[in-house]
Amino acid sequence: CDFVEFSCILSFDFIDDFEVSKSLFDAVVSWGREKSHSEIMGPIGFTDIDHQGMLVEGFDKLNMSITFYNFPYYIEHMEKLGLSKDIDWIEYKITIPNELDPRIGKMCERLAVRGDYSVVKYTDRKLLYKDAFEAFALIDEAYSGLYGTVPLTKEVIKDAIDAYIPLVNLKYLCAVKDSSGKIVSFAIMVPSIAKALKKCNGKLFPFGIIRLLKALKCKNDTLEMFLVAVEPSLKAHGIPALVINELLMVCVENNVKYCETGPMLETNTAIHSMWRHFEKEQHKRRRCYIKSLEV
C-alpha cells in the first residue's frame, strides 16, 4: 500500500476468509487515517502503464500479459468492506476480418494524396529505440486527461523501453509521422502469451521460457494491444484510420484471428470508437474501488 496526496492507493491479496481480508483492510485504513488521508482506492497503478483494476467480469477468460487475475470472491469481500465502484475498464476481443475495410482504405487514400502524414514501419531496433522516447512523450500527452494518469518520469519511460523493445515483434508496431517528421501516432501489439503461460503453470524452466519465446516469435493467432496513442488535436483528422489500416494489413497477412484490446476506461469514448466497425465481444471488466476514510 502506498499513497498519493490525500488518497491511499489499495492493492492487496487474500484468501477467501472475511476475517483475513478485514484485518488487512482495517490495518491499512488505520494507517491512512493516521496520515490524514481522506480516501482509500484501488487497485490502481502510479502510472497508466501499470497494472490496474480488479477483475469483476470474465473470470473464465485467459488473462493478458499486462493485466492481473484475481478470484471472483474478491468482489464480495470488496462490497462487505464498504468499498464501491469508482470507475471500470472494459476489454474487447476483436475478430480480425479476412479483408480490409474499404471505408478505412478510402480514408487512408485521401490522407496519402494530401501527403501530410506517413506510416512508419520499423526494421531496425536501434531506430525504434530512438523514436520510442518521442513516442512516450506523445503517449503522455494523449493519456493526460484520463482517469488516474500522472506524467511519466524519464526513468519510468527508459525502464519501459529497455524492458519491451528487445521482446517486441517489429511487424506488429508502427508510427505515423507528419511532414516534418514528428510522431503523431504510435501503436504496439504483441503476440499473446496467455496460452503459453497457462502451459507453463508458473514455471519458466526448463521448458516454460521456450514456450514463451515461441509464442512471441512464431505464428500466433491472437495479439494483445499494448497501447495506441494519437495526438489529441489530430484525432478527428483520420490518423486512427492510418494506424488501424496498417496493423490490420499485417494481421491479415499473418493469419491473426483475434486481438485483445486491453483495459480501456469505460468513459473513453474516443478509443471505443476505433473499434466500431469490427466484430467484437466485450468479455472482461476491471474495477477501481473507493471508500471514504472520514469518520
N, C-alpha and C positions, 0 to 999 in steps of 0.2 A: 504494500500500500504506500502511496506517496501523495503529495499534494501540490496544487497549483492555486495561488491566491486564496480564495475562500472556499474552495471545493476540495473535498477529499476524494481521490480517484480510486475506485474499488476494483480489485481483481483478486479473487480467491477461489480455492478449490476445497471440496469437502465430500465426505461420504454421505450416503443418504440417511442421515440422522440429524433431526432438527436441533437437538441439544448441542451437537457439534457445530453446526453452521451458526446457531445463535450465539454460542460462546465466542466464536471467531469474530462475528459481526459486532457484537457488543463491545469487544475489546477495541476494535477499530473506531467505533462510534465514540467511545470514551476518550480515546486519543484525539480524535478530531475536535471534540468539544473543548478539550484542554488547550488545543491550539487555536481556538476561536473560529473554527471553520463553520460554515453555515449549511453545507450540503455534502452528501456523500453520493457518488455516481460511478457508474461503470458497468461492464468492463469497457475501458477506452484507453487508447494509447496516448502518448505525449505528442505524436505527430500523426499525420494522415497515412503514413506508410507503415504504421504499427498495426498489430492485430487489435481488433476492437469489435465489440458486440458479442452478446451471449446468444447462442443458437436457440431459437424458440420454435422454428419450423424446419422440417427437412432432416429429421434425425436418421432416416433410412437412406439418405443420400451420401455419396462419397464426398469427403471434405476437400477443399482446395488446399494447396500448399501454403497459401498466405492467410489461412484462417484457422481458428481453434475449433475443436469439437468439445461439446460437453453433454452430459446425460440429460434426458428430459426432466428428471426430478429437480433439477436446478430451478426451473420455473416456479414450482410450488414453494420452494424454500424462499425465493425472492419475494413472493407475494406474502407469505407468512411473516417475513421480516419487515414488512411495511414498505417495500420499495415498489415504485410504479414506473411505467414506461415513460422515458423522456423522448427517445426517438428510435426508429428502426432503420436498418439497412436491409435491402432485399437483393436477391441474386437470381439471375436468369440462366437457364440452359437454352442456348440458341442453336437451332438446327441450321447447318450451313446448306444453302440451296445448291443444286447441281449446276446452275447457270447464274451468271452475273445479272443483277437487276438493271434493266435498261434505263430506268429513271435515274439511278445513281450514275450510270455511264454517261448519259447526256449532260448531266451537271458537270461532271469531270471534264468532258469535251469542251464545254463553254469556258471553264477555267483555264484549260490548256491553250485555247485560242487566244485568250487575253494575255497569257504569258506572265501573270502576276505571281503565280505560285508553282512550285515543282515538288514532286515527291522524291525523297532521297532514300535509297536503299544502301545498306552498309555491307561491305565485303571485307572490311579491314577493322579489326577491334581497336586498333590504335586511334583511328579516326572517330570511331564510336565513343571511345573514352574521352576524347577531346570535346566532342559535341554534347556528351552526357551532362556536363556541368551547366551548359546553357539550357539544355532540356529540363533539368531540375529547377532552374530559375523560372522557366515557363510554368512548370507544374506548381511551384509555389504560388505564382500569380493566379493561375487558373483555379486552384483549390482554396484560395484565401477566404472566400466568402462562405465556405461550407462549415457545417457544424463541427465544433471541436478541433478545427485546424489551427495550428500555430506555425509561424515561419520556420523553415528548415535551416539548421545551422550548417556551416561549411563542413564541420566534422561529420554530421549525420549524412549529408549528401555524399561525401567521399566514401564513407563506410558502405553505403548502399551501392554505389557504383563499383567499388572494389569487390563486393560480395557477389553481384549479379552478372557483371559483364563477362567474366570467364565462363559462365554457365549458359547464357542465353544463346538460342539458335538464331543467327543473324537474319535468316529469311523471314522470321516472324516479328520483325520490328521495322519501323520506318519513321521518318520525319518529313514534315512539309516545311519548305523554306520559301520566303518571299524573294522578290527580285534582287534584294540587297544581300541575301544570304542569311537572313535572320530566321531562326527556327520559330514557327508559329503554331506548330502542332507536333505531337510526339506520341507514339503508341508502342506498347510492348505486349506481346503474347508469348507464352511459353507452353511447350508440350506438358500435358497433365502428368503428374507423378503419383496421382491418387491410387491407381491400381497397383503400382509398384510398391508404394508404401504399405498397402494392405498385405501384399505378399511377403514383405519384409518382416511384418509383425514386430516392428520397432527395433529391428536389429540390422545394422549396416553391414556387419561382417558375419560369415565370409562372403555371402552372395548378395546381400542387400544393396551394396554400392553398385554392383554390376547391373542389377535391375533398374536402379535409379538412372544411371548413365544411359542405359539402353532406352528408357522412356524419354529422356531428354534429347537424344541424338538420332534415334531411329524413327521409323514410321509410327505415328501415334494419331488416332482418330479424334482425339479431344485436346483442345487448347484451353489454357487459362488466360483471361485478360488481366494482366497485371495492372495496367494503367493506360489511360488515354487522356491527353490534355490538349486544349485548343485555346489560343489567345482569346481572352474574353470578348474583345472588340470585334473579333472575326467569326464568331460562332454562326452568324446569320449570312456569312459570305460563301457558304458551300465548302469550307475547309473540312468539316467532318466527313463529307462525302468522299473527298480525296483519300482520307485515311481508310474509311470503310472499304472503298473500292479496291485499294491496293492490297489490303490484308485479305479481303475476300478472294481475290485472284490467287493469292498464294495458298489459301485454304483449299480452293477447288483443285489447283494443280497437285496438291499433296494429299488429296483424298481425305481431308479433315471433315468429319461429320458433325461435330458439336463444338461449341465454345462456351465456357463458363465465364460470365461477366465479372464475377467477384462482387463483393458487397457494394451496393450503391445506396446512398441515402434515399429514403422514400420520397423526400421533398425535392430531390434534384431532378426536376422535370427535363432539364436540358440533356442530361445523359440518357434518361429513359427514352427520349425521342429518337436517339440514334438507332434504336433497335425496332422502331415502329413498323418497319416493312418486313421484318423477319418472323418466321415461325418460332415461338419461344414459349418456355414454361417457367413461371415464377415458382421455383421449387425450394428455396431456402430463405429464411428470415433471421436476422440477428437484432438484438435489442440492447440499448443502453438504459439502465435503470437509474433512478434518482430518488433520494429521500432527504427531507429537511432534517438538520441536526438541532434546530431550535427547540428548546424545551417548552 
